[in-house]
Amino acid sequence: MASVDVPQANIGVVGLAVMGSNLARNLASREGNTVAVFNRTAAKTDELVAEHPEAGFIATKSYQEFADRLSTPRTAIIMVQAGRGTDAVIDELVKVFEPGDIIVDGGNANFRDTIAREKRISETGIHFVGTGISGGEEGALNGPSIMPGGSDESWQTLGPIFRSIAAVAEGEPCVTHIGHDGAGHFVKMVHNGIEYADMQLIAEGYDLIRRGTGKSPAEIADVFDEWNRGELESYLIEITAQVLRQVDAATGKPLVDVILDQAGAKGTGAWTVQNALDLGVPVSGIAEAVFARSLSSKPGQRAVAQKVLPGPSDRWTIESPEDFIEDVRQALYASKVIAYSQGFDEIIAGAEEFGWDIDKGDIAKIWRGGCIIRARFLNRITDAYAADPDLTSLVTAPFFVDVVTAAQGPWRRVVSMAAHAGVPAPAFASSLAYYDGLRADRLPAALIQGQRDFFGAHTYKRVDKDGIFHTLWSGDRSEVESEGSSH
Ligand SMILES: NC(=O)c1ccc[n+]([C@@H]2O[C@H](COP(=O)([O-])OP(=O)(O)OC[C@H]3O[C@@H](n4cnc5c(N)ncnc54)[C@H](OP(=O)(O)O)[C@@H]3O)[C@@H](O)[C@H]2O)c1
């Protein structure tokens, strides 16, 4: 039990790998906080405490000691390997915590696990708060974007703590109570999905410019620096320039040319797509970004295909490199708008499905600082939802209509040029195809309904009258009205 004669901490962190130790240091640096720390392997705790005496950490060597050194109600943030690691820590904390205490999972948990964990843990009277934390190790240390779920009651305690450590954008801390139970981890998942799309679009833009104009990575870094001074200004554009400018010390070549071209993934992009499929939301830009990483990581298939599959026979010539680069910039901007529009569609669908009251404008606001997808144009998303909270599709907001209107020529030229040249640009192409699908006055879905009715009697609706219909395809091909519902 808590003893009064030893110093107590108002917050604790379990898991002291890169994220946990940086978050603990961030917490400790804020006025009024004393931070208790615990790690399964005690050597890591000792190392952190020895390296950062300024933090005044309370080092603990067992879960019981950790609980004893926290003032009540206890608040602990878990930053361990998502999945089994999280469950193992929760099981231990539940044994030593009491009703009213708060356990925060700040790892990249699957939101469905978060919902299940909250249900299970709330039976003990302990609050469980799944919280998305974005910004990598630098964000954890200096100010991340924080996406907490959990109960309103736990938010009362956590709100001031999170506000004190979050990134600040235009004077506002990048944290808001997203919604109950798994809402925070759901929104963090979609954030990561958008991050995949954004990265893929930037990579495709770089590839097209390099192949089309023959510019070197360092010269393309200058292009990205220039873009970062305009409407595309964002963390990802900024770091892209830095990566492209980096020279490999061992070979003297651009680093990007010596890095193996097989992109890794930790799974949150795939979750975004899997859940979008379940929710029936087309997040095609995000899906293409996930698939592009999968394709890149199939060296065996790629090696064989490279030898036997032909490309276009024409040589690709760019008449004006400057014009082409501007086309790519506009295509990138328009495709990025689509990726966000699709991501917000998934958030809206998730909120409906799981009963979360999510403020879309607030989400764009808390992504303006700390997180990987921080970007100038997020303010425009907040504005769009402020002007019309029931906006059916982000891309149809007036500001974004202007963006895609301006990009019509460039976007189509870039996608068709990529196809002509045989340069893969799946995220550009799928974003444009989605855009054209969304705005089409009539889709060939009508034909699909006809096919479905033909082979499976799945029925169809008509444009000119109510009801459900079926054509007697294997009979006299007359139409009958169906009793059941169409499916
Ligand atoms: N890295 C990033 O940029 C980033 C960004 C956002 C979110 N996240 C999320 O933040 C969390 C932490 O990430 P990380 O990169 O710092 O660490 P990590 O490599 O994902 O996990 C290592 C930590 O988990 C602990 N751990 C693993 N299994 C455990 C168990 N069964 N019981 C107790 N502790 C266990 C380890 O303890 P030992 O030292 O004893 O092995 C260590 O402290 C993850 O969920 C990650 O997905 C990471």
PDBQT file of the ligand as one rigid body, heavy atoms in Angstrom, charges set to zero:
ROOT
HETATM    1  N1  LIG A 501       8.453   3.400 -32.295  1.00  0.00    +0.000 N 
HETATM    2  C1  LIG A 501       7.585   4.310 -32.731  1.00  0.00    +0.000 C 
HETATM    3  O1  LIG A 501       7.905   5.231 -33.498  1.00  0.00    +0.000 OA
HETATM    4  C2  LIG A 501       6.170   4.255 -32.258  1.00  0.00    +0.000 A 
HETATM    5  C3  LIG A 501       5.290   5.295 -32.599  1.00  0.00    +0.000 A 
HETATM    6  C4  LIG A 501       4.009   5.265 -32.100  1.00  0.00    +0.000 A 
HETATM    7  C5  LIG A 501       3.602   4.227 -31.318  1.00  0.00    +0.000 A 
HETATM    8  N2  LIG A 501       4.454   3.205 -31.011  1.00  0.00    +0.000 N 
HETATM    9  C6  LIG A 501       3.976   2.132 -30.154  1.00  0.00    +0.000 C 
HETATM   10  O2  LIG A 501       4.484   2.356 -28.845  1.00  0.00    +0.000 OA
HETATM   11  C7  LIG A 501       4.682   1.107 -28.189  1.00  0.00    +0.000 C 
HETATM   12  C8  LIG A 501       6.123   1.043 -27.695  1.00  0.00    +0.000 C 
HETATM   13  O3  LIG A 501       6.996   1.133 -28.807  1.00  0.00    +0.000 OA
HETATM   14  P1  LIG A 501       8.582   1.015 -28.661  1.00  0.00    +0.000 P 
HETATM   15  O4  LIG A 501       9.119   1.075 -30.057  1.00  0.00    +0.000 OA
HETATM   16  O5  LIG A 501       9.058   1.987 -27.656  1.00  0.00    +0.000 OA
HETATM   17  O6  LIG A 501       8.795  -0.398 -27.970  1.00  0.00    +0.000 OA
HETATM   18  P2  LIG A 501       8.605  -1.891 -28.562  1.00  0.00    +0.000 P 
HETATM   19  O7  LIG A 501       9.876  -2.289 -29.218  1.00  0.00    +0.000 OA
HETATM   20  O8  LIG A 501       7.347  -1.977 -29.347  1.00  0.00    +0.000 OA
HETATM   21  O9  LIG A 501       8.424  -2.732 -27.222  1.00  0.00    +0.000 OA
HETATM   22  C9  LIG A 501       9.487  -2.916 -26.310  1.00  0.00    +0.000 C 
HETATM   23  C10 LIG A 501       8.996  -2.706 -24.910  1.00  0.00    +0.000 C 
HETATM   24  O10 LIG A 501       7.935  -3.617 -24.597  1.00  0.00    +0.000 OA
HETATM   25  C11 LIG A 501       8.266  -4.319 -23.402  1.00  0.00    +0.000 C 
HETATM   26  N3  LIG A 501       7.621  -5.618 -23.384  1.00  0.00    +0.000 N 
HETATM   27  C12 LIG A 501       7.468  -6.475 -24.425  1.00  0.00    +0.000 A 
HETATM   28  N4  LIG A 501       6.814  -7.581 -24.013  1.00  0.00    +0.000 NA
HETATM   29  C13 LIG A 501       6.546  -7.408 -22.690  1.00  0.00    +0.000 A 
HETATM   30  C14 LIG A 501       5.903  -8.198 -21.701  1.00  0.00    +0.000 A 
HETATM   31  N5  LIG A 501       5.388  -9.395 -22.008  1.00  0.00    +0.000 N 
HETATM   32  N6  LIG A 501       5.809  -7.712 -20.446  1.00  0.00    +0.000 NA
HETATM   33  C15 LIG A 501       6.328  -6.506 -20.135  1.00  0.00    +0.000 A 
HETATM   34  N7  LIG A 501       6.959  -5.712 -21.014  1.00  0.00    +0.000 NA
HETATM   35  C16 LIG A 501       7.059  -6.163 -22.288  1.00  0.00    +0.000 A 
HETATM   36  C17 LIG A 501       9.779  -4.404 -23.444  1.00  0.00    +0.000 C 
HETATM   37  O11 LIG A 501      10.300  -4.747 -22.189  1.00  0.00    +0.000 OA
HETATM   38  P3  LIG A 501      11.770  -5.429 -22.088  1.00  0.00    +0.000 P 
HETATM   39  O12 LIG A 501      12.744  -4.288 -22.120  1.00  0.00    +0.000 OA
HETATM   40  O13 LIG A 501      11.752  -6.145 -20.816  1.00  0.00    +0.000 OA
HETATM   41  O14 LIG A 501      11.922  -6.337 -23.266  1.00  0.00    +0.000 OA
HETATM   42  C18 LIG A 501      10.111  -2.993 -23.879  1.00  0.00    +0.000 C 
HETATM   43  O15 LIG A 501       9.995  -2.072 -22.830  1.00  0.00    +0.000 OA
HETATM   44  C19 LIG A 501       4.328   0.037 -29.215  1.00  0.00    +0.000 C 
HETATM   45  O16 LIG A 501       3.014  -0.382 -29.013  1.00  0.00    +0.000 OA
HETATM   46  C20 LIG A 501       4.458   0.748 -30.532  1.00  0.00    +0.000 C 
HETATM   47  O17 LIG A 501       3.655   0.176 -31.529  1.00  0.00    +0.000 OA
HETATM   48  C21 LIG A 501       5.732   3.224 -31.457  1.00  0.00    +0.000 A 
ENDROOT
TORSDOF 0
